[in-house]
Amino acid sequence: METLVDRKRIERLVRATLAQLGGDAQRVNDGDRGLLLTPDRGANLGAAFDADAMNAMLASTPARIGVGRAGTRYRTNTLLRFRADHAAAKDAVMSEVDDQLVARLGLVELTTRAPDKRLFLERPDAGRALSDEGKQRLADKCVKGPQVQVCYGDGLSAAAINHHLEAFHGALLPALAARGLRVGTPLFVRRSRVKVMDEIARLVDAEACVFTCGERPGLGFADSLSSYYIYRPASGATDADREVISNINPRGLEPTRAAQAVAEACARILAAKKSGVVL
């Protein structure tokens, strides 16, 4: 039997319960199905011993500090926020990048040796290497010998790509061109990990490679990008050979500003002909 849910009635009940807990309910995420949660950071403690110090700490980080407790447990609004953030993080990892976004940006899509999301999460190595079909498509569709090969991947947050890739990509290509850098065919690699950029760079003979993907979600932000760049990665390249700009999101480093920083970094490593800890 189909169960009909009266969403407005549920929302009224939630609002009434939150009002009883104290404080005015506020919407903390967008959309028709937004969660209504009261503030908790600094709100459950009563009068702080040093109000200025408390305000300074709260302003310095989005972390769960100053939330108080009820005996040995979190307050209800803190627990609800934790549950909501955990759900958002799981959704970011398990969701997929929008096919229409990839097509709209004109990205050539490649695949890795991870045929599905489950294997991708269980076997990180499968996301670090292109599939045979991916290698063939790379050979057929991509310009060889660019100064900078631009790649994108879902990584561990498809939500970050879905929300911010258009702005980031739209700013990155002009920023690279403004610095006189010759860019290869932009790629999107589905179910990919960072190290796949090394194989791509070698196959297209790129001087430098940029790989931008969704960061592993935390319990505050689930939509951050990280952008990695490396100069001529050898087959044994490690993370010490690459550099990264992370926390790319509207609350951290805004995507269009991050694109400028990545372009400047590419110009730097091409001029130095090296990247990573050796710099």
C-alpha positions in Angstrom: 0.0 0.0 0.0 1.3 3.4 -0.9 2.0 5.7 2.0 1.2 9.4 1.5 3.4 11.8 3.5 2.1 15.2 4.4 5.3 17.1 4.2 3.8 20.4 5.4 2.4 18.8 8.5 5.8 17.2 9.3 7.5 20.5 8.8 5.1 22.2 11.2 5.8 19.5 13.8 9.6 19.9 13.3 9.3 23.6 13.7 7.3 23.3 16.8 9.7 20.8 18.4 12.7 23.0 17.5 11.0 26.0 19.0 10.5 24.1 22.3 14.2 23.3 22.3 15.0 27.0 22.2 15.9 29.5 19.5 14.4 30.2 16.1 14.6 27.5 13.5 16.7 28.4 10.5 17.3 26.8 7.1 20.9 25.6 6.9 20.8 24.1 3.4 19.0 25.0 0.2 16.2 23.2 -1.6 12.6 22.2 -1.0 13.7 19.5 1.4 16.0 21.6 3.5 16.6 20.7 7.1 15.4 23.1 9.8 18.0 23.2 12.6 18.7 25.7 15.4 22.2 27.2 15.9 24.4 25.1 18.2 27.9 26.5 18.1 28.2 28.7 21.2 24.4 28.6 21.7 24.2 25.7 24.2 26.8 26.9 26.6 25.0 29.8 28.4 27.3 32.7 29.3 30.9 32.0 28.2 33.7 32.7 30.7 35.5 34.7 28.1 33.0 35.8 25.4 35.6 37.5 23.2 37.8 34.4 23.2 34.7 32.2 22.4 33.7 34.5 19.5 37.2 34.5 18.1 37.4 30.7 18.2 34.0 30.3 16.5 35.1 32.8 13.8 38.3 30.9 13.1 36.8 27.5 12.2 33.6 25.8 11.1 34.5 22.8 13.3 32.1 21.5 16.0 33.4 23.6 18.9 31.4 25.3 21.7 28.4 23.0 21.2 27.9 22.1 24.8 26.4 18.8 26.1 23.5 17.3 28.0 25.3 15.2 30.6 27.6 13.0 28.5 25.7 13.4 25.3 25.3 16.0 22.5 22.4 18.3 22.6 19.6 17.4 20.2 20.3 20.2 17.7 24.0 19.2 17.6 23.2 15.6 17.0 20.7 16.5 14.2 23.4 18.6 12.5 25.9 15.8 12.8 23.4 13.4 11.3 22.6 15.8 8.4 26.3 16.5 7.6 27.0 12.7 7.7 24.2 12.1 5.3 25.4 14.9 3.0 28.9 13.4 3.0 27.6 9.9 2.1 25.5 11.3 -0.7 28.5 13.2 -2.1 30.6 10.0 -2.2 27.9 7.7 -3.6 26.3 10.1 -6.2 27.5 10.5 -9.8 28.7 13.4 -11.8 26.0 14.8 -14.1 26.4 13.6 -17.7 24.8 16.7 -19.0 27.4 18.9 -17.2 30.3 16.9 -18.8 28.6 17.3 -22.3 27.9 21.0 -21.8 31.5 21.7 -21.0 32.7 19.7 -24.0 34.9 17.4 -21.9 36.1 14.1 -23.4 35.0 11.4 -21.0 37.3 8.5 -20.1 36.9 5.6 -17.7 39.2 3.8 -15.3 39.6 0.2 -14.4 36.8 0.7 -11.8 33.6 -0.4 -13.7 31.3 0.7 -10.9 31.1 2.8 -7.8 31.5 -0.2 -5.4 34.7 -1.4 -6.9 36.0 2.2 -7.1 35.6 2.6 -3.3 36.8 -0.9 -2.4 39.9 -0.8 -4.8 41.5 2.6 -4.9 44.1 1.2 -7.3 41.4 0.6 -9.9 40.7 4.3 -10.1 44.4 5.1 -10.6 44.6 3.5 -14.1 42.7 4.0 -17.3 40.7 1.2 -18.8 41.7 -0.1 -22.2 38.7 1.8 -23.7 39.8 4.9 -21.9 43.3 4.6 -23.3 42.0 4.2 -26.8 39.6 7.1 -26.5 42.5 9.2 -25.2 44.6 8.3 -28.2 41.7 9.0 -30.6 40.3 12.2 -29.2 43.1 14.2 -27.5 45.8 16.6 -28.7 49.4 15.3 -28.2 52.2 17.3 -26.7 50.4 20.1 -24.8 52.1 22.2 -22.2 49.2 21.7 -19.8 46.8 18.7 -19.9 43.6 19.6 -18.0 41.7 16.7 -16.4 38.8 16.5 -14.0 37.6 13.5 -12.0 34.8 12.7 -9.6 37.2 11.6 -6.8 35.3 11.2 -3.6 32.7 14.0 -4.1 30.6 14.1 -7.2 28.7 16.9 -5.5 31.8 19.1 -5.6 32.1 18.6 -9.4 28.4 19.1 -10.0 28.3 22.3 -8.0 31.6 24.0 -8.9 33.2 22.6 -12.0 31.4 24.9 -14.4 32.7 28.0 -12.7 36.2 26.6 -12.1 36.6 25.3 -15.7 35.2 28.5 -17.2 37.9 30.5 -15.3 40.8 28.0 -15.7 41.0 27.9 -19.5 41.2 31.7 -20.0 43.7 32.0 -17.1 46.0 29.4 -18.7 45.6 31.1 -22.1 46.4 34.5 -20.6 49.7 33.2 -19.5 50.5 31.9 -22.9 50.2 28.2 -22.0 49.1 25.7 -24.7 46.3 23.5 -23.3 45.5 20.0 -24.4 42.0 18.5 -24.8 40.1 18.9 -21.5 39.1 15.5 -20.0 36.7 14.1 -17.5 37.7 10.8 -16.0 34.8 8.9 -14.3 35.5 6.9 -11.1 39.0 8.3 -10.9 41.7 8.9 -8.3 44.5 11.5 -8.4 47.3 9.3 -9.6 45.5 8.6 -12.9 46.8 12.0 -14.0 50.3 10.6 -14.2 49.3 8.0 -16.8 47.3 10.5 -18.8 50.3 13.0 -18.9 52.6 10.3 -20.1 50.2 9.0 -22.8 49.7 12.5 -24.3 53.3 13.6 -23.6 52.2 16.7 -21.6 54.7 18.9 -19.9 52.4 19.5 -17.0 49.1 18.0 -15.9 46.3 19.4 -13.8 43.8 17.1 -12.2 40.9 18.6 -10.3 38.5 16.4 -8.3 36.1 16.2 -5.4 37.7 16.1 -2.0 36.8 13.4 0.5 33.9 15.0 2.4 34.2 16.1 5.9 31.4 16.7 8.4 31.2 20.3 7.6 31.7 20.6 3.8 30.8 17.9 1.3 31.4 20.0 -1.8 35.1 21.0 -1.9 37.4 20.5 -4.9 41.1 19.9 -4.8 43.3 20.7 -7.8 46.6 18.8 -8.2 49.4 19.7 -10.7 52.6 18.0 -11.6 55.5 18.4 -14.0 56.3 15.5 -16.4 55.4 12.6 -14.0 57.6 9.6 -14.3 56.1 6.1 -13.9 57.3 6.0 -10.3 56.0 9.5 -9.4 54.7 9.9 -5.8 52.6 12.5 -4.0 55.9 14.2 -3.2 56.3 15.1 -6.9 52.9 16.9 -7.2 51.4 19.9 -5.5 47.8 20.8 -4.6 45.4 23.6 -3.9 42.5 22.4 -1.8 39.4 23.6 0.0 38.0 25.0 -3.3 34.4 26.0 -2.6 32.5 29.2 -2.0 33.2 29.2 1.7 36.9 28.5 1.3 38.9 29.4 -1.8 36.2 30.6 -4.3 36.4 28.5 -7.6 37.2 31.3 -10.0 40.0 32.6 -7.7 41.3 29.0 -7.3 41.5 28.7 -11.1 43.7 31.8 -11.2 46.0 30.3 -8.6 46.2 27.0 -10.4 47.1 28.7 -13.7 49.8 30.7 -11.9 51.2 27.5 -10.4 51.3 25.8 -13.8 53.3 28.7 -15.2 55.7 28.4 -12.2 56.3 24.7 -12.6 56.7 24.9 -16.3 59.3 27.7 -15.9 61.2 25.7 -13.2 60.7 22.4 -15.1 60.0 20.6 -11.8 57.3 20.4 -9.2 56.7 19.0 -5.7 59.1 19.0 -2.8 62.1 19.6 -5.0 60.8 23.2 -5.3 
